[in-house]
Amino acid sequence: MDFDMIVIDAAIANSFRRILIAELPTMAIEKVLIANNTSIIQDEVLAHRLGPVPIRVDPRLFDYLSENEQPNEKNTIVFKLHVQCKRGSPRITAGMMKMILLPR
């Protein structure tokens, strides 16, 4: 989707940008379980770096997870990321995360 604003004040354009960011439903990584981290990067830093990774799903297809509700296929997406650091290896990308389907 492209959205161009031509000959408009920067403050108004920024207002539209903020509204779109706040009002469009999105999904983000909330909980991270790190099983075996042998790198020099701390677990908390790795978990923090996963937060902004884009998840390309339609959030309207999911329900919000309430406090007393168990994770299921309607409110949770689970990903597995298994990588090894090798000399000269490419960067880690969102495409390396494999989605795991939850039981119904």
C-alpha distances in whole Angstrom, upper triangle without the diagonal:
4,7,10,13,16,20,20,22,21,22,20,17,18,18,15,14,17,16,13,14,17,16,13,15,16,18,20,24,27,30,31,34,35,38,40,38,41,39,40,36,37,36,34,33,31,30,28,26,25,24,20,20,16,17,14,16,15,17,18,20,22,25,26,29,32,35,37,35,35,32,31,28,27,26,27,25,27,27,30,29,33,33,36,36,37,38,36,33,29,27,27,23,21,22,25,25,26,26,29,29,31,34,34
4,7,10,13,16,16,19,18,19,17,14,16,17,14,13,16,16,13,15,18,17,15,18,18,21,23,26,29,32,33,36,37,40,42,40,42,40,41,37,38,37,36,34,32,32,30,28,27,25,22,21,18,20,17,19,18,20,21,23,26,28,29,32,34,37,40,38,38,35,34,32,30,30,30,28,30,30,32,32,35,35,37,37,39,39,36,34,31,28,28,25,23,24,27,28,29,29,32,32,35,38,37
4,7,10,13,13,15,15,16,14,11,13,14,11,10,14,14,11,14,17,16,15,18,19,22,24,27,29,33,34,38,39,42,43,42,44,42,42,39,39,38,36,34,34,33,30,29,28,26,23,23,20,21,20,21,20,21,22,25,27,29,29,32,35,37,40,38,39,36,36,33,31,31,31,30,32,32,34,34,37,37,40,39,41,42,39,37,33,31,30,27,25,27,30,30,32,31,34,35,36,39,39
4,6,10,10,13,13,15,13,10,12,14,11,11,15,15,14,16,19,19,18,21,22,25,26,30,32,36,37,40,41,45,46,44,46,43,44,40,41,40,38,36,36,35,32,31,30,28,25,25,23,25,23,25,24,25,26,28,30,32,32,35,38,40,43,42,42,40,39,37,35,34,34,33,36,35,37,37,40,39,42,41,43,43,40,38,35,32,32,29,28,29,33,33,35,34,38,38,40,43,43
4,7,6,9,10,12,10,7,11,12,10,11,14,15,14,16,19,19,19,22,23,27,28,32,34,37,39,42,43,47,48,46,48,45,45,42,43,42,40,37,37,36,34,32,32,30,26,27,25,27,26,27,26,27,27,31,32,34,33,37,39,41,44,43,44,41,41,39,37,36,36,35,38,37,40,39,42,42,44,44,45,45,43,41,37,35,35,32,31,32,36,35,38,37,40,41,42,45,45
4,6,9,10,13,11,9,13,15,13,14,18,18,18,20,22,23,23,26,27,30,32,35,37,41,42,45,46,50,51,49,50,48,47,44,45,45,42,40,40,39,36,35,35,33,29,30,28,30,29,31,30,30,31,34,36,37,37,40,42,45,48,47,48,45,45,43,41,40,40,39,41,40,43,42,45,44,47,46,47,47,44,43,39,37,37,34,33,35,38,38,41,40,44,44,46,49,49
4,7,9,12,11,10,13,15,14,16,19,19,20,22,24,24,25,29,30,33,34,37,39,43,44,48,49,52,53,51,53,50,49,46,47,47,44,42,42,41,38,37,37,35,32,33,31,33,32,34,33,33,34,37,39,40,40,43,44,47,50,49,50,48,48,46,44,42,43,42,44,43,46,45,48,47,49,48,50,49,47,45,42,39,40,37,36,38,41,41,44,43,47,47,49,52,52
4,6,9,7,7,10,11,11,13,16,16,17,19,21,22,22,26,27,31,32,35,37,40,42,46,47,50,51,49,51,48,48,44,45,45,42,40,40,39,36,35,35,33,30,31,29,32,31,32,31,31,32,35,36,37,37,40,42,44,47,46,47,45,45,44,42,40,40,40,42,42,44,44,47,46,48,47,49,49,46,45,42,39,39,36,35,37,40,40,43,42,45,46,47,50,50
4,5,5,6,9,10,11,13,15,16,17,19,20,22,23,26,27,31,32,35,36,40,41,45,46,50,51,48,50,47,47,43,44,43,41,39,39,38,35,34,35,32,29,31,30,32,32,33,32,32,33,36,37,38,37,40,41,43,46,46,47,45,46,44,42,40,41,40,42,42,44,44,47,46,48,47,49,49,46,45,42,39,39,36,36,38,41,41,43,43,46,46,48,51,50
4,5,5,6,9,10,10,12,14,15,16,18,20,21,25,25,28,29,32,33,37,38,42,43,46,47,45,47,44,43,40,40,40,37,35,36,35,32,31,31,29,26,28,27,29,29,31,30,30,31,35,35,36,35,37,39,41,44,44,45,43,43,42,40,38,38,38,40,39,41,40,43,43,45,44,45,45,43,42,38,36,36,33,33,35,38,38,40,40,43,44,45,48,48
4,5,5,6,9,10,10,12,14,15,16,18,20,23,24,27,28,31,32,35,37,41,42,46,47,45,47,44,43,39,40,39,36,34,35,34,31,30,31,28,26,28,27,29,30,31,30,29,30,34,34,34,33,36,37,39,42,42,43,41,42,41,39,37,37,37,39,39,41,41,44,43,45,44,46,46,44,43,40,37,36,34,33,36,39,38,41,40,43,44,44,48,47
4,5,5,6,9,10,11,12,14,15,16,18,22,23,27,28,31,32,36,37,41,43,46,48,46,48,45,44,41,41,40,38,36,36,35,32,31,32,29,26,28,27,29,28,29,28,27,28,32,32,33,32,35,36,38,41,41,42,40,41,40,37,35,36,36,38,38,41,41,44,44,46,45,47,48,46,44,41,37,37,34,33,36,38,38,40,39,42,42,43,46,46
4,5,5,6,9,10,11,12,14,15,16,20,21,24,25,29,30,34,35,39,40,44,45,43,45,43,42,39,39,38,36,34,34,33,30,29,29,27,23,25,24,26,26,27,26,25,26,30,31,31,31,33,35,37,41,40,41,39,39,38,36,34,34,34,36,36,38,38,41,41,43,42,44,44,42,41,37,34,34,31,30,32,35,35,37,36,39,40,41,44,44
4,5,5,6,9,10,11,12,14,15,19,19,23,23,26,27,31,33,36,38,41,42,40,43,40,39,36,36,35,32,30,31,30,27,26,27,24,21,23,22,24,25,26,25,24,26,29,29,30,29,31,33,35,38,38,39,37,38,36,34,32,32,32,34,34,36,36,39,39,41,40,42,42,40,39,36,32,32,29,28,31,34,33,35,35,38,39,39,43,43
4,5,5,6,9,10,11,12,14,18,19,22,23,26,27,31,33,37,38,42,43,42,44,42,41,37,37,36,33,32,32,31,28,27,28,25,22,24,23,25,25,26,24,23,24,28,28,28,27,30,31,33,36,36,38,36,37,35,33,31,32,32,34,34,37,37,40,40,43,42,44,45,43,41,38,35,34,31,30,32,35,34,36,35,38,38,39,42,42
4,5,5,6,9,10,10,12,16,17,21,22,25,27,30,32,36,38,41,43,41,44,41,41,38,37,36,34,32,32,31,28,27,27,24,21,23,21,23,23,23,22,21,22,25,26,27,26,29,30,33,36,35,36,34,35,33,31,29,30,30,33,33,36,35,39,39,42,41,44,44,42,40,37,34,33,30,28,30,33,32,34,33,36,36,37,40,40
4,5,5,6,9,10,11,14,15,18,19,22,24,28,29,33,35,38,40,38,40,38,37,34,34,33,30,29,29,27,24,24,24,21,18,20,18,20,20,21,20,20,21,24,25,26,25,27,29,31,35,34,35,32,33,32,30,28,28,28,30,30,32,32,35,35,38,38,40,40,38,37,33,30,29,26,25,27,30,29,31,31,33,34,35,38,38
4,5,5,6,8,10,13,14,17,18,21,22,26,28,32,33,37,38,37,39,37,37,33,33,31,29,27,28,26,23,23,23,20,17,20,18,20,21,21,20,19,20,24,24,24,23,25,27,29,32,31,33,31,32,31,29,26,27,27,29,29,32,32,35,35,38,38,40,41,39,37,34,31,29,27,25,28,30,29,31,30,33,33,34,37,37
4,5,5,6,8,12,13,17,18,22,23,26,29,33,35,38,40,38,41,39,39,35,35,33,31,29,30,28,25,25,24,21,19,21,19,20,20,21,19,18,18,22,22,22,21,24,25,28,31,30,32,30,31,30,27,25,26,26,29,29,33,33,36,37,40,40,42,43,42,39,36,33,31,28,26,29,31,30,32,30,33,33,33,36,36
4,6,5,6,9,11,15,16,20,21,25,27,31,33,36,38,37,40,38,38,34,34,32,30,28,28,26,24,23,22,19,17,18,16,17,17,17,16,15,16,19,20,21,20,23,25,27,31,29,31,28,29,27,25,23,24,24,27,27,30,30,34,34,37,37,40,41,39,37,33,30,29,26,23,26,28,27,29,27,30,30,31,34,33
4,6,6,9,9,12,13,17,18,22,24,28,29,33,35,33,36,34,34,30,30,28,26,25,25,23,20,20,19,16,14,15,14,15,16,16,15,14,16,19,19,20,19,21,23,25,29,27,29,26,27,26,24,22,22,22,24,24,27,27,31,31,34,34,37,38,36,34,31,27,26,23,21,24,26,25,27,25,28,28,29,32,32
4,6,8,9,12,14,17,18,21,24,28,30,33,35,34,37,35,35,31,31,29,26,25,25,23,21,21,20,17,15,17,16,17,17,18,16,14,15,19,18,18,17,19,21,23,26,25,27,25,26,25,23,20,21,22,24,25,28,29,32,33,36,36,39,40,39,37,34,30,28,26,23,26,28,26,28,26,29,29,29,32,32
4,6,9,12,15,18,19,23,25,29,31,35,37,36,39,38,38,34,33,31,29,28,28,25,23,23,22,19,17,19,17,17,17,16,14,12,13,16,16,16,15,19,20,23,26,25,26,25,25,24,21,19,21,21,24,25,29,30,33,35,38,38,41,42,41,38,35,32,30,27,24,26,29,27,28,26,28,28,28,31,30
4,6,10,13,16,18,21,24,27,30,33,35,34,37,36,36,33,32,30,28,27,26,24,22,22,20,17,16,16,14,14,13,13,11,9,10,14,14,15,15,18,20,23,26,24,25,23,23,22,19,18,19,19,22,23,26,27,31,32,35,36,38,40,38,36,32,29,27,24,21,23,26,24,25,23,25,25,26,29,28
4,7,10,14,15,19,21,25,27,30,33,32,35,34,35,31,31,28,26,26,25,22,21,21,19,16,15,15,12,12,12,10,8,6,7,11,11,12,11,14,17,20,22,21,22,19,19,18,16,14,15,15,19,20,23,25,28,30,33,34,37,39,38,35,31,28,26,23,20,22,24,22,22,20,22,22,22,25,24
4,7,10,12,16,18,21,24,27,29,28,32,30,31,28,27,25,23,22,21,18,17,17,15,12,11,11,9,8,9,9,8,6,9,11,11,12,11,14,17,19,22,20,21,18,18,17,15,13,13,13,16,17,20,21,25,26,29,30,33,35,34,31,28,25,22,19,16,18,20,18,19,17,19,20,20,23,23
4,7,9,12,14,18,20,23,26,25,29,28,29,25,24,22,20,20,18,16,15,15,12,10,10,10,8,6,8,8,8,6,10,11,10,11,10,12,15,17,20,18,18,15,15,14,13,11,10,10,12,13,17,18,22,23,27,28,31,33,32,29,26,23,20,17,14,16,18,15,16,14,16,17,17,20,21
4,6,9,11,15,17,20,23,22,25,24,25,21,21,18,16,16,15,12,11,12,9,6,7,7,7,7,10,10,12,10,14,14,13,14,12,13,16,17,20,19,18,15,16,16,15,12,11,10,11,12,15,15,19,21,24,25,28,30,29,26,24,21,18,15,12,15,16,14,15,14,16,17,17,21,22
4,6,7,11,13,17,19,18,22,21,22,19,18,15,13,14,12,9,9,10,7,5,8,8,9,8,12,12,14,13,16,16,14,15,13,13,16,17,19,18,17,14,15,15,16,13,10,9,9,9,12,13,16,18,21,22,26,28,28,25,23,19,16,14,12,15,15,12,14,13,14,16,16,20,21
4,7,10,13,16,19,19,22,22,23,19,17,14,12,14,13,9,9,11,9,7,10,11,12,12,15,15,17,14,18,18,15,15,12,11,14,14,17,16,15,13,15,16,16,12,10,10,11,12,14,15,18,20,23,24,28,30,30,27,26,22,19,18,15,18,18,15,16,15,16,17,17,20,21
4,7,10,13,16,16,20,20,21,18,16,12,11,13,12,8,10,12,10,9,13,13,15,14,17,18,19,17,20,20,17,17,14,13,15,14,16,15,14,12,15,16,17,13,11,11,10,11,12,14,16,19,21,23,27,29,30,27,25,22,19,18,16,19,18,15,16,15,15,16,16,19,21
4,6,10,12,12,16,16,18,15,13,9,9,11,9,6,9,11,8,9,13,13,15,14,18,19,21,19,23,22,19,20,18,16,18,17,19,18,17,14,17,18,19,16,13,12,10,10,10,11,13,15,18,19,23,26,27,24,23,20,16,16,15,17,16,13,14,14,14,16,16,19,22
4,6,9,10,14,15,17,15,13,9,10,12,10,8,12,13,11,13,16,16,18,17,21,21,24,22,26,24,22,22,20,18,20,19,20,19,17,15,17,18,20,18,14,13,11,10,10,10,12,14,17,19,22,25,27,24,23,21,17,18,17,19,16,14,15,15,14,17,16,19,22
4,6,7,10,12,14,12,10,7,9,11,9,8,12,13,11,14,17,16,19,19,22,23,26,25,28,27,25,25,24,22,24,23,24,23,21,18,21,22,24,21,18,16,13,12,10,10,10,12,14,15,19,22,24,21,21,19,16,17,16,18,16,14,15,16,16,19,19,22,25
4,7,10,12,15,14,12,10,13,14,12,12,16,16,15,17,21,19,22,22,25,26,29,28,31,29,27,28,26,24,26,25,25,24,22,20,21,23,25,23,20,18,14,13,11,11,10,12,13,16,19,22,24,22,22,20,17,19,19,20,17,15,16,17,16,19,19,22,25
4,6,9,12,12,11,9,13,14,12,13,16,17,16,19,22,21,24,23,27,28,31,30,34,32,30,31,30,27,29,28,29,28,25,23,25,26,29,27,23,21,17,16,13,11,10,11,11,13,16,19,22,19,20,19,17,19,19,21,17,16,17,19,19,22,22,25,28
4,6,8,8,8,7,11,11,9,11,14,14,14,17,20,19,22,23,26,28,31,30,34,33,31,32,30,28,30,29,31,30,27,25,27,28,30,28,24,22,19,16,14,12,10,10,10,11,14,17,19,17,18,17,15,17,18,20,17,16,18,20,20,24,24,27,31
4,7,8,9,10,13,13,12,14,17,17,17,20,23,22,25,26,29,31,34,34,37,36,34,35,34,32,34,33,34,34,31,29,31,31,34,31,28,26,22,20,17,14,12,11,9,9,12,15,18,16,18,17,16,19,20,22,19,19,21,23,23,27,28,31,34
4,5,8,9,12,11,10,13,15,14,16,19,21,20,24,25,28,30,33,33,37,36,34,35,34,32,34,33,35,34,32,30,32,32,34,32,28,26,23,20,17,14,13,11,9,8,11,13,16,14,16,15,14,17,19,21,18,18,21,23,24,28,29,32,35
4,6,9,12,10,10,14,15,14,16,19,21,21,25,26,30,32,35,34,38,38,36,37,35,33,35,34,36,36,34,32,34,34,36,33,30,28,25,23,20,17,16,14,13,11,14,15,17,16,18,16,16,19,21,23,20,21,24,26,27,31,32,35,38
4,7,8,7,7,10,11,11,13,16,17,18,21,23,26,29,32,31,35,35,33,34,32,30,32,31,33,33,31,29,31,31,33,30,27,25,23,20,18,16,15,14,13,12,15,16,18,17,17,15,14,17,18,21,19,19,22,24,25,29,29,33,36
4,5,5,6,9,10,11,13,15,17,18,22,23,27,29,32,30,34,34,31,32,30,28,30,28,31,30,29,27,29,30,32,29,25,24,22,20,18,16,16,15,15,15,18,20,21,20,20,18,16,19,20,22,20,19,22,24,25,28,28,31,34
4,5,5,6,9,10,11,13,16,16,20,21,24,26,29,27,31,31,28,29,26,25,26,25,27,27,25,23,26,27,28,25,22,21,18,17,15,14,14,14,15,15,19,21,23,21,21,18,16,18,18,21,18,17,20,21,21,24,25,28,31
4,5,5,6,9,10,11,14,15,19,20,24,25,28,26,30,30,27,27,25,23,24,23,26,26,24,23,25,26,27,24,21,20,19,17,17,16,17,17,18,18,22,24,25,23,22,19,17,18,18,22,20,18,21,22,23,25,25,28,31
4,5,5,6,9,10,12,14,17,19,23,25,27,26,30,30,28,28,26,25,27,26,28,28,27,25,27,28,29,26,23,21,20,18,17,15,17,16,17,16,20,21,22,20,20,17,15,16,17,20,19,18,21,22,23,26,27,30,33
4,5,5,6,9,11,12,15,17,20,22,25,24,28,28,26,27,25,24,26,25,28,27,25,23,25,25,27,24,20,19,17,15,14,12,13,13,14,14,17,19,20,18,17,14,12,13,14,17,15,14,17,18,20,23,24,27,30
4,5,5,7,10,11,14,15,19,20,23,22,25,25,23,23,21,20,22,21,24,23,22,20,22,22,23,20,17,16,14,13,13,12,14,14,16,17,21,23,23,21,20,16,14,14,14,17,16,14,16,17,18,21,21,25,27
4,5,5,8,10,13,15,19,21,23,21,25,26,23,24,22,21,23,22,25,25,24,21,24,24,25,21,19,18,17,15,16,15,17,17,19,19,22,24,24,22,21,17,15,15,14,18,17,16,19,19,21,23,24,27,30
4,6,7,8,11,14,17,20,22,21,25,25,24,25,23,23,25,25,28,27,26,23,25,25,25,22,20,18,17,15,15,13,15,15,17,16,20,21,21,19,17,13,11,12,11,15,15,14,17,18,20,23,24,28,30
4,6,5,9,10,14,16,19,18,22,22,20,22,20,20,22,23,25,24,23,20,21,21,22,19,16,14,13,11,12,11,13,14,16,17,20,22,22,19,17,14,11,10,9,13,12,11,14,15,17,19,20,24,26
4,6,8,10,14,15,17,16,20,20,19,19,18,17,20,20,23,22,22,19,21,20,21,17,15,14,14,13,14,14,17,18,20,21,24,26,25,23,20,17,14,13,11,15,15,13,16,16,18,20,21,24,26
4,6,9,12,14,17,16,19,20,19,21,19,20,22,23,26,25,24,21,23,22,22,19,17,15,16,14,16,15,18,19,21,21,24,26,25,22,20,16,14,12,10,14,15,14,17,17,20,22,23,27,28
4,6,10,12,15,15,19,19,18,20,19,20,23,24,27,25,24,21,21,20,21,18,16,14,14,12,14,13,16,16,19,19,22,24,23,20,17,14,11,9,7,10,12,10,13,14,17,19,21,24,26
4,6,9,12,12,16,16,16,18,18,19,22,24,27,25,24,20,21,19,19,17,15,13,14,12,15,14,18,18,22,22,25,26,25,22,19,16,13,10,7,10,13,11,14,13,17,18,20,24,25
4,6,9,9,13,13,13,16,16,17,20,22,25,22,21,18,17,15,16,14,12,10,11,10,13,14,17,19,22,23,26,28,27,24,21,18,15,12,8,10,12,10,12,11,14,15,17,20,21
4,7,9,12,12,13,16,17,19,22,25,27,24,23,19,19,16,16,15,14,11,13,12,15,16,20,21,24,26,28,30,28,25,22,19,17,13,10,10,13,12,13,11,15,15,18,21,22
4,6,9,8,9,13,14,16,20,23,24,21,21,17,16,13,13,12,12,10,12,13,16,18,21,23,27,28,31,33,31,28,25,23,20,17,13,13,16,14,14,11,14,14,16,19,19
4,5,6,8,11,13,16,19,22,24,21,21,18,16,14,12,12,13,12,15,16,20,21,25,27,30,32,34,37,35,32,29,26,24,20,16,17,20,17,17,15,17,16,17,20,19
4,5,6,8,9,12,16,19,21,18,18,16,15,13,10,10,11,11,14,16,20,21,25,27,31,32,35,37,36,33,30,27,24,21,18,19,21,18,18,15,17,16,17,19,19
4,5,8,10,13,16,20,21,18,19,17,16,13,10,11,13,13,17,19,23,25,29,31,34,36,39,41,40,36,34,31,28,25,21,22,24,22,21,18,19,18,18,20,19
4,7,10,13,16,19,20,17,17,15,13,10,8,9,11,11,15,17,21,23,27,29,33,35,38,40,39,36,33,31,28,24,21,21,23,20,19,16,17,15,15,17,15
4,7,9,12,16,17,14,14,11,10,8,5,5,8,9,13,16,20,22,26,28,32,34,37,40,39,35,33,30,27,24,20,21,23,20,19,15,16,14,13,15,14
4,6,9,13,14,11,12,10,10,9,6,5,8,11,15,18,21,24,28,30,34,36,39,42,41,38,35,33,29,27,23,24,25,22,21,18,18,16,14,16,15
4,6,10,12,10,11,10,11,11,9,6,9,12,15,18,21,24,27,30,33,35,38,41,41,37,35,32,29,26,23,25,26,22,22,19,19,17,16,18,17
4,7,8,6,8,7,9,11,9,6,8,11,14,17,20,23,26,29,32,34,38,40,40,37,35,32,29,27,23,25,25,22,21,18,18,16,14,16,15
4,6,5,8,9,12,14,12,9,11,15,17,20,23,26,29,32,35,37,40,43,43,40,38,35,32,30,27,29,29,25,25,22,21,20,17,18,18
4,6,8,10,13,16,15,12,13,16,18,21,24,26,29,32,35,37,40,43,44,40,39,36,32,31,28,30,30,26,26,23,22,21,18,20,19
4,7,10,12,16,15,13,14,17,19,22,25,27,30,33,36,38,42,45,46,42,41,38,34,33,30,32,32,28,27,24,22,21,18,18,18
4,7,9,12,11,9,11,15,16,20,22,25,28,31,35,37,40,43,44,40,39,36,32,31,28,29,29,25,24,21,19,18,14,15,14
4,6,10,10,9,9,13,13,17,19,23,25,29,32,34,38,41,41,38,37,34,30,29,26,27,27,23,22,18,16,15,11,12,12
4,7,8,6,6,9,10,13,16,19,22,25,29,31,35,38,38,35,33,31,27,26,22,23,23,19,18,15,13,11,8,10,10
4,5,6,6,8,10,14,16,20,23,26,29,32,35,39,39,35,33,31,27,26,22,23,23,19,17,14,12,9,6,7,7
4,6,6,7,9,13,16,19,22,25,29,32,34,38,37,34,32,30,26,24,20,21,21,17,15,12,10,7,5,7,6
4,6,9,12,15,18,22,25,28,32,34,37,40,40,36,34,31,28,26,22,22,23,20,18,14,13,11,9,10,9
4,7,10,14,17,20,24,27,30,32,35,38,38,35,32,30,26,24,20,22,22,19,18,14,13,12,10,12,11
4,7,10,13,16,20,23,26,29,32,35,35,31,29,27,23,21,17,19,19,15,14,11,10,9,8,11,12
4,7,10,13,17,20,23,26,29,31,31,28,26,23,20,18,14,15,15,11,11,7,7,7,8,11,13
4,7,10,13,17,20,23,26,29,29,25,24,21,18,16,13,14,13,10,8,6,5,7,7,11,14
4,7,10,13,17,19,22,25,25,21,20,18,14,13,10,11,10,6,5,4,6,9,10,14,17
4,6,10,13,16,19,22,23,19,18,17,13,13,11,11,9,6,5,6,7,11,12,16,19
4,6,10,13,16,19,19,16,15,13,9,10,9,10,6,5,6,9,10,14,16,19,23
4,7,10,13,16,17,14,14,13,10,12,12,12,8,8,9,12,13,17,18,21,25
4,7,9,13,14,10,11,10,8,10,12,12,8,9,11,15,16,20,22,25,28
4,6,10,11,9,11,11,10,13,15,15,12,13,15,18,20,24,25,28,32
4,7,9,7,9,9,9,13,16,16,13,15,18,21,23,27,29,32,35
4,6,5,9,10,11,15,18,18,15,18,20,24,25,29,31,34,38
4,6,9,11,13,17,20,20,18,21,23,27,29,32,35,38,41
4,7,9,12,15,19,19,17,20,23,26,29,32,35,38,41
4,7,9,12,15,15,13,16,19,22,25,28,31,34,37
4,7,9,13,12,11,14,17,21,24,27,30,33,36
4,6,10,11,10,13,16,19,22,26,28,32,34
4,7,8,7,9,13,16,19,22,24,28,31
4,5,6,8,11,14,17,20,23,26,29
4,5,6,9,11,14,17,20,23,25
4,5,8,10,14,16,19,23,25
4,6,10,13,16,19,22,25
4,7,9,13,15,19,22
4,6,10,13,16,19
4,6,9,13,15
4,6,10,12
4,7,9
4,6
4
